[in-house]
Amino acid sequence: MSELAMRATVTDAPAKAPAKPLRWLRLLAWLVLLAVLLVLPLYLGAEWLKAGQWMMVGAVGAIGLTMLVGQAGQLSLAHAFFLLAGGTTYTVLASGTEDGRVIGFGVDPLLSLLAAVAFTALLGLAFAPVSGRLRGIYLGVASLSLVFLGLFLGQSAERFTGGTSTGRTPAPFELFGFTFDSSGGLVILGVPFRQAEKMWYLYLALTVIAFALARGAVNSRVGRSWRAVRDHEASAAAMGVNVARAKAGAFAVSSAYAGLAGVMTVLWFDILKPDENEFGTYGINVSIAYLAMVIIGGLGSIGGALVGALIVFGLPQVLSLYSTQLGIFTGSGEGAFTPILVSTFVYGAAIILVVLFEPGGLAAIGRRITGGLHRERKKEGTSR
């Protein structure tokens, strides 16, 4: 995996800034995409909005992981642990005590969300002594132990998580007195805004904030120090980069993003329920799925992480919705194929194709296309 990150170096740090027309074109494309996402709740049903929200959960988590793996060159399989930590922290702080069965503090949901992000960032810092000494597959195996630690804590700390049998319900999110549930009777342009529509805008806002902060970090001095450490630690240290601090910072930032995705996860499911085994909502399979997102999208590419989340988390949702409408994957005689299984085969094949033919992922393909268009424009301009 570390070799793959090294091969993808050129895909996340262009040698020179793109020309002004190309930059304006990209900005316009992002604004058009944002405008489309803003009006979608006026036309889509609740089930499609729910599917889109799940893709945004994946996007936030994938952005954090691509900064760690692609930008800083630190392999991590612990994303599921930080998802559980973030979701549990939010639920414990924001929810109340339920008949003495679980612990709750009734803190404001916004403060609880920020506390969950901060707490998971601290957990990432606590792992810094390990991440500072290991790299590559050794770091990946060491980080995988956190997933099993989360499995144990989730099952044993029933006063916090509610246990594997019943779990516990998180407090509905509120922002300055506005509740993101079906209450209120809000109607915009003849469309009643229920929980699905409200949560769509909440998740969209969180995703946009996460994306903007990540782009700022990658293009800043912090991002340059991450890439220097990834490319060659000895050279980075010779240039004055504090290698240990850069690694710890990358792990903390990635963990904070995973914590935010964990809060979004419990709000999406409307329940915090720890896994009964290592393959569940917070298990090994989830960590692998997030790693698949950043590989498919392009290691180190923030925009590529969004596309990777669209494929890995979006494909099962879309197949499930279409299977209900078209009658596929249903019935007793249809065999063992399910939407999740089919989508797993699809993104597994996508990983193999990326590793073999395009280590830079879909982001590199997009840059190659836009770069070709820019060169064609320059040729046209010089020939006139």
C-alpha positions in Angstrom: 0.0 0.0 0.0 2.8 2.4 0.7 4.3 1.7 -2.8 0.9 2.6 -4.2 0.9 5.9 -2.3 4.3 6.7 -3.6 3.2 5.9 -7.2 0.3 8.3 -6.7 2.5 11.2 -5.7 2.0 13.1 -8.9 -1.8 12.8 -8.8 -2.4 15.0 -5.7 0.2 17.8 -6.2 0.3 19.2 -9.7 3.6 20.7 -10.6 2.1 24.1 -11.4 -1.2 25.7 -10.9 -3.8 25.3 -13.7 -4.4 28.1 -16.0 -7.0 30.7 -15.1 -9.7 29.6 -17.5 -9.4 26.0 -16.2 -9.6 27.2 -12.6 -12.7 29.2 -13.3 -14.2 26.3 -15.2 -13.7 24.0 -12.2 -15.1 26.6 -9.8 -18.2 26.9 -12.0 -18.6 23.1 -12.1 -18.5 22.9 -8.3 -21.0 25.7 -8.0 -23.4 24.0 -10.5 -23.1 20.8 -8.5 -23.8 22.6 -5.3 -26.9 24.2 -6.8 -28.2 20.9 -8.0 -27.7 19.3 -4.6 -29.6 22.2 -3.0 -32.7 21.8 -5.1 -32.8 18.0 -5.1 -35.0 17.7 -2.0 -37.7 19.5 -4.0 -37.9 16.7 -6.5 -36.7 13.5 -4.9 -38.6 11.2 -2.6 -37.5 10.4 1.0 -35.9 7.1 0.1 -33.6 8.7 -2.5 -32.7 11.5 -0.1 -31.9 8.8 2.5 -29.6 7.1 0.0 -27.9 10.4 -0.7 -27.3 11.1 2.9 -25.5 7.8 3.3 -23.2 8.7 0.4 -22.4 12.0 2.2 -21.5 10.0 5.4 -19.0 8.0 3.3 -17.7 11.2 1.7 -16.9 12.8 5.0 -15.1 9.7 6.3 -13.3 9.2 3.0 -12.0 12.8 2.9 -10.4 12.2 6.3 -8.8 8.9 5.3 -7.5 10.2 2.0 -5.6 13.0 3.8 -4.0 10.4 6.0 -3.3 7.7 3.5 -2.8 9.7 0.3 -1.3 13.0 1.6 0.6 11.8 4.7 1.4 8.2 3.5 0.1 6.6 6.7 -1.9 3.4 6.1 -4.8 3.0 8.6 -7.5 0.4 9.0 -8.9 1.9 12.2 -11.5 4.1 10.6 -14.4 2.0 11.9 -13.1 2.4 15.5 -13.2 6.2 15.3 -16.7 6.0 13.7 -17.9 4.1 16.7 -16.1 6.5 19.1 -17.6 9.6 17.5 -21.1 8.1 17.4 -20.9 7.0 21.0 -19.6 10.3 22.2 -22.4 12.2 20.5 -25.1 9.9 21.8 -23.9 9.9 25.4 -23.5 13.6 25.5 -26.7 14.6 23.6 -29.1 12.0 24.9 -30.6 11.7 28.3 -30.7 8.9 30.9 -33.2 6.2 29.9 -34.6 4.7 33.2 -31.1 4.4 34.6 -30.1 1.8 31.9 -27.7 4.1 30.1 -25.8 7.2 30.9 -26.7 10.5 29.2 -26.0 14.1 29.9 -28.5 16.0 27.7 -25.9 18.4 26.3 -26.9 20.6 23.3 -26.6 18.5 20.1 -24.3 21.0 18.3 -21.9 21.1 21.3 -22.1 17.3 21.5 -21.2 17.0 17.8 -18.2 19.3 18.2 -17.2 17.4 21.3 -17.4 14.1 19.4 -15.1 15.5 16.7 -12.6 16.8 19.3 -12.6 13.6 21.3 -11.9 11.4 18.3 -9.1 13.8 17.3 -7.6 13.3 20.8 -7.9 9.5 20.3 -6.0 9.9 17.1 -3.3 11.8 18.9 -3.1 9.1 21.5 -2.2 6.7 18.7 0.6 8.9 17.6 3.4 7.0 19.5 2.5 4.0 17.4 2.0 5.8 14.1 5.2 7.7 14.6 7.3 4.5 14.8 5.6 2.3 12.2 4.7 2.7 8.5 3.2 0.8 5.6 1.6 -2.6 6.3 3.0 -2.7 9.9 1.1 0.5 10.7 -2.0 -0.9 9.0 -2.0 -4.1 11.1 -1.3 -2.1 14.3 -4.3 0.2 13.5 -6.5 -2.8 12.8 -6.2 -3.7 16.5 -8.3 -0.6 17.3 -11.2 -2.1 15.5 -11.2 -5.2 17.8 -10.8 -2.8 20.8 -13.9 -1.0 19.6 -15.7 -4.3 19.3 -14.8 -5.2 22.9 -15.7 -1.8 24.3 -18.9 -1.5 22.4 -20.1 -4.9 23.8 -18.9 -4.4 27.3 -19.7 -0.7 28.0 -23.5 -1.2 27.9 -24.0 1.9 30.1 -22.7 4.0 27.2 -23.7 2.1 24.1 -26.8 0.3 25.2 -25.4 -3.1 24.3 -25.7 -5.3 21.2 -29.3 -6.4 21.9 -31.1 -3.0 22.1 -28.6 -0.3 21.5 -29.8 3.2 22.3 -31.4 6.1 20.4 -29.4 9.3 19.9 -31.0 12.6 20.6 -32.4 14.3 17.4 -30.1 17.0 16.1 -31.1 20.6 16.9 -29.5 23.9 15.7 -30.5 27.1 17.5 -33.9 25.6 18.4 -34.5 24.2 14.9 -35.1 20.5 15.1 -34.2 18.2 12.2 -37.1 15.8 12.5 -40.6 15.6 11.1 -42.1 18.3 13.4 -42.7 21.9 12.5 -44.9 21.7 9.4 -42.3 23.5 7.3 -43.3 23.9 3.6 -41.1 25.4 0.9 -42.4 25.8 -2.7 -45.2 23.4 -1.9 -42.9 20.7 -0.7 -43.3 19.6 3.0 -40.0 19.5 4.7 -39.9 16.4 6.9 -37.0 14.7 8.5 -35.5 13.4 5.2 -35.4 16.9 3.6 -34.0 18.6 6.8 -31.3 15.9 7.3 -30.3 16.3 3.6 -29.4 19.9 4.1 -27.7 19.2 7.4 -25.5 16.5 5.9 -24.9 18.6 2.8 -23.7 21.5 5.0 -21.4 19.1 7.0 -20.0 17.7 3.8 -19.3 21.1 2.3 -17.6 22.3 5.4 -15.5 19.1 5.6 -14.5 19.4 1.9 -13.5 23.1 2.2 -11.4 22.5 5.4 -9.7 19.6 3.7 -8.9 21.5 0.6 -7.5 24.3 2.7 -5.3 21.9 4.8 -4.0 20.1 1.7 -3.0 23.4 0.0 -1.5 24.9 3.1 1.9 24.5 4.8 0.4 21.6 6.8 -0.4 19.7 3.6 3.1 20.3 2.2 4.6 18.9 5.4 2.4 15.8 5.1 3.5 15.2 1.5 7.2 15.8 2.4 7.0 13.1 5.1 5.2 10.7 2.8 7.8 11.1 0.0 10.9 10.8 2.2 11.0 11.2 5.9 14.8 11.8 6.1 14.6 14.6 3.5 11.6 16.1 5.2 13.4 16.2 8.5 16.4 17.8 6.8 14.2 20.5 5.5 13.0 21.3 9.0 9.7 19.3 9.1 8.9 17.8 12.4 8.1 14.3 11.2 6.5 13.0 14.4 4.3 16.1 14.7 3.3 15.8 11.0 2.3 12.2 11.4 0.4 12.8 14.6 -1.4 15.8 13.1 -2.5 13.7 10.1 -3.8 10.9 12.3 -5.7 13.4 14.5 -7.3 15.2 11.5 -8.3 11.9 9.9 -9.7 10.6 13.2 -11.7 13.8 13.6 -13.3 13.4 10.2 -14.1 9.8 11.1 -15.7 11.0 14.3 -17.9 13.4 12.4 -18.9 10.5 10.0 -19.7 8.5 13.1 -22.1 11.1 14.4 -23.7 11.3 10.9 -24.0 7.4 11.0 -25.9 7.2 14.3 -28.2 10.1 13.1 -28.8 8.2 9.8 -29.6 4.9 11.5 -31.4 6.8 14.3 -29.8 4.2 16.7 -26.4 3.5 18.2 -25.9 -0.2 18.2 -22.5 -1.8 18.7 -21.6 -4.8 16.5 -22.0 -8.4 17.7 -19.0 -9.5 15.6 -16.2 -7.9 13.7 -18.3 -7.6 10.5 -20.9 -4.9 11.1 -21.5 -1.2 11.1 -18.2 -0.6 12.8 -16.3 -3.6 11.8 -13.4 -4.6 9.5 -15.6 -4.5 6.5 -16.3 -0.8 7.0 -12.6 0.1 7.4 -11.9 -1.8 4.1 -14.8 0.0 2.4 -13.4 3.4 3.3 -10.0 2.4 2.1 -11.6 1.3 -1.2 -13.1 4.7 -1.5 -9.8 6.5 -1.4 -8.1 4.0 -3.7 -10.8 4.2 -6.3 -11.2 7.9 -6.1 -7.4 8.5 -6.1 -5.0 8.5 -3.2 -4.7 12.0 -1.8 -7.5 13.5 -4.0 -10.2 15.2 -2.0 -12.6 15.3 -4.9 -11.7 11.7 -5.7 -12.8 10.7 -2.2 -16.3 12.1 -3.0 -16.5 9.9 -6.2 -15.2 6.9 -4.3 -17.9 7.3 -1.6 -20.5 7.6 -4.4 -19.4 4.3 -5.8 -18.8 2.3 -2.6 -21.6 3.6 -0.4 -23.9 4.8 -3.2 -24.1 1.7 -5.4 -25.7 -0.6 -2.8 -28.3 2.1 -2.0 -29.2 2.6 -5.6 -29.3 -1.1 -6.4 -31.5 -1.7 -3.4 -34.0 1.0 -4.5 -34.1 -0.2 -8.1 -34.4 -3.8 -7.0 -37.5 -2.9 -5.1 -39.0 -1.1 -8.1 -37.9 -3.6 -10.8 -38.4 -6.7 -8.7 -34.9 -8.0 -8.9 -32.9 -9.5 -6.0 -36.3 -10.6 -4.5 -38.1 -13.9 -4.1 -37.0 -17.2 -2.7 -35.5 -18.6 -5.9 -33.2 -15.7 -6.9 -30.1 -17.3 -5.4 -27.6 -15.6 -3.1 -27.1 -12.4 -5.0 -28.0 -9.2 -3.1 -27.5 -5.5 -3.9 -24.7 -5.4 -1.3 -23.0 -8.5 -2.6 -23.1 -7.2 -6.2 -21.8 -3.8 -5.3 -19.0 -5.4 -3.4 -18.0 -7.3 -6.5 -18.1 -4.1 -8.5 -15.9 -1.9 -6.3 -13.6 -4.9 -5.7 -13.1 -5.1 -9.4 -12.7 -1.3 -9.5 -9.8 -1.6 -7.0 -8.0 -4.2 -9.1 -8.4 -2.1 -12.2 -7.1 1.0 -10.5 -4.1 -0.8 -9.0 -3.2 -2.4 -12.3 -3.8 0.3 -14.8 -4.3 3.7 -13.0 -2.7 4.0 -9.5 -3.9 7.7 -9.5 -7.6 6.5 -9.5 -10.5 8.3 -11.1 -9.0 11.7 -10.0 -6.0 11.1 -12.3 -8.3 10.2 -15.2 -10.2 13.5 -14.6 -7.0 15.5 -14.5 -5.8 13.9 -17.7 -9.0 14.8 -19.5 -9.0 18.4 -18.3 -5.3 18.7 -19.0 -5.9 17.5 -22.5 -8.7 20.0 -23.0 -6.4 22.8 -21.8 -3.6 21.7 -24.2 -6.1 21.7 -27.1 -7.2 25.2 -26.2 -3.6 26.4 -26.1 -2.9 24.8 -29.5 -6.0 26.5 -31.0 -4.9 29.8 -29.5 -1.3 29.6 -30.9 -2.5 28.5 -34.4 -4.7 31.6 -34.9 
